[in-house]
């Protein structure tokens, strides 16, 4: 089985789907896994919250987190396809 070379870091992308209050989401993203330099988080915050909640979340995200918001979030409905 091939293994990574010590000087070639593993890159991990995480799609983080959420609808909770910005403080809750920011607290979860403060975990050491998400703050690792090899991790980038792509955040989809349910569109039902509006742009103001995304901006509130952006202000609360921990320093050092590599992230990007999904450009066109959709409104997600429980138990349905979105």
SVG drawing of the C-alpha trace seen along z (x, -y; Angstrom):
<svg xmlns="http://www.w3.org/2000/svg" viewBox="-39 -41 49 43">
<polyline fill="none" stroke="black" stroke-width="0.4" points="0.0,0.0 1.5,-3.4 2.1,-5.9 2.4,-9.7 5.9,-11.1 6.7,-13.0 7.1,-16.3 3.8,-16.0 0.9,-16.9 -2.5,-15.3 -5.1,-17.8 -8.6,-17.4 -11.7,-19.2 -14.8,-19.2 -18.3,-20.1 -20.0,-21.4 -23.8,-21.5 -25.5,-23.5 -28.6,-25.4 -27.9,-26.1 -27.3,-29.5 -24.0,-31.0 -22.6,-30.7 -23.2,-26.9 -21.7,-26.4 -18.6,-28.5 -18.1,-26.6 -18.1,-23.3 -15.7,-24.6 -13.3,-25.6 -12.4,-21.9 -8.7,-21.2 -9.5,-19.0 -11.0,-21.9 -8.1,-24.2 -5.4,-21.9 -3.5,-23.6 -4.2,-20.7 -8.0,-21.1 -10.3,-23.5 -13.9,-23.8 -16.6,-24.6 -19.6,-25.9 -23.2,-25.6 -25.4,-27.5 -29.1,-27.0 -30.4,-29.9 -33.5,-30.2 -31.3,-32.1 -30.4,-34.8 -27.2,-36.6 -27.1,-38.4 -26.8,-35.0 -23.9,-34.0 -22.2,-37.3 -22.7,-36.8 -21.2,-33.4 -18.2,-34.8 -17.5,-37.2 -17.6,-34.4 -15.4,-31.8 -12.2,-31.0 -8.9,-32.6 -6.8,-30.2 -9.8,-28.4 -9.4,-27.9 -12.9,-28.2 -15.2,-29.3 -18.9,-29.7 -20.9,-27.9 -21.7,-30.7 -25.4,-29.9 -26.8,-28.2 -30.3,-26.6 -33.1,-26.3 -33.0,-22.8 -36.1,-21.1 -36.1,-18.2 -36.8,-14.9 -36.9,-16.2 -34.4,-16.5 -32.8,-19.9"/>
</svg>
